[in-house]
């Protein structure tokens, strides 16, 4: 767990193959500027509220408060128009006027779509020990299960109708 997630903030986005792409001063990026991806996964609409990518108007910087309002978590895009490349937190509530970061950003949604089309369906994630760096080697069930778990946490399924 990095300093960003230790504060109670949402993680920056789902992990990627070959190492983490979230965390303090992390770099990484999605492969497209499309913030209106058409996911085949039924994502909870509440998880899509807020800034989904830094190229959206007014979303180069966005904020979210932790559960206690004691910490303001932020995402910034300095080097990329496609993905946030800086994640951090500051003590205190978020400043007025800072746009809300979405729970399910474009990058996480693309990761979810990618892993659900992979051999993840053949992996027994309940029985696999994910370990310290499951994506170091890349193409493995450990990596696929880790990405799926992080992506579904960021982009939860739509609640069933009562």
Secondary structure, DSSP 4 states (H G I P E B T S, - for coil): --HHHHTTPPPSS--BTTB---STT-----S---SS---SS-B-GGGG-SB-STTSTT-SEEEEE-TTSSEEEEEE-SS-SSS--EEEEEESPPPTTPPBBPSS-HHHHHHHHHHHTTGGGGS-TTT----S-TTSS-SSHHHHHHHHHHHHHHSPBPPPP-
